[in-house]
């Protein structure tokens, strides 16, 4: 089984690429930076540069994987993403655009280039690593919330459009996972949010403490929890449309179904 993954420099992508390779799958791992690609190659992985913000980079990576696999890509795992913290009113147009370029536009451009390969072979699985924040929204995470809501909408639509093609579209929805996500979010927060001149300055001071801290959020699991869900989605004869990972994801999915918006908002304010 040939598996193409994005966002493999650290965290979930790196863990899944290593474990899939260890378990005998043909893994094609991609990273934004050349130095990370070299590191993965030194560790025995097939790796290539793929910058989701760059259409030329995406096309080059697709050409590479087509050559490497003789035009047989069985699975695409869309994992590459980051989170931009900050109140919605403090997000500039460019900051929102940058969030969507990686998490949505680049991800979908890659998917649309891989789908013809899967259609031709009449088989394939497109797995999107979404989030609990694609199910519910939490304050001061608006850019990331919106990007994951967009991914969920695209997936739900594609699932309808790909009926009969042999291609399955799958969402994995993790809650808190131990990775470099928070460290990367801190960089984006410091780079793009004018803390001192915001009406949210007091909240941002707490945000910085949280992002700079080392303690895990409640119910945090390791990357292996996502890998287990990924394996279930790959091995199932008829994979589920959604795999919910961690207690918070399962809880908020249930609460969204049974509570009114105002009641759910109150809980989300407390949780956030």
Secondary structure, DSSP 8 states (H G I E B T S, - for coil): -EEEES--SSHHHHHHHHHHHHTT-EEEEEESSHHHHHHHHHTT-EEEE--TT-HHHHHHHHHHHHHHHTS---EEEE-------B-GGG--HHHHHHHHIIIIIIHHHHHHHHHHHHHHHT-EEEEEE--GGGTS--TTBHHHHHHHHHHHHHHHHHHHHTTTTTEEEEEEEE-SBSSSHHHHHHHHHHHH---TTSTTHHHHHHHHHHHH-----TT-B-HHHHHHHHHHHHH-TT--SEEEESHHHHHHHHHHHHS-HHHHHHHHHHH-
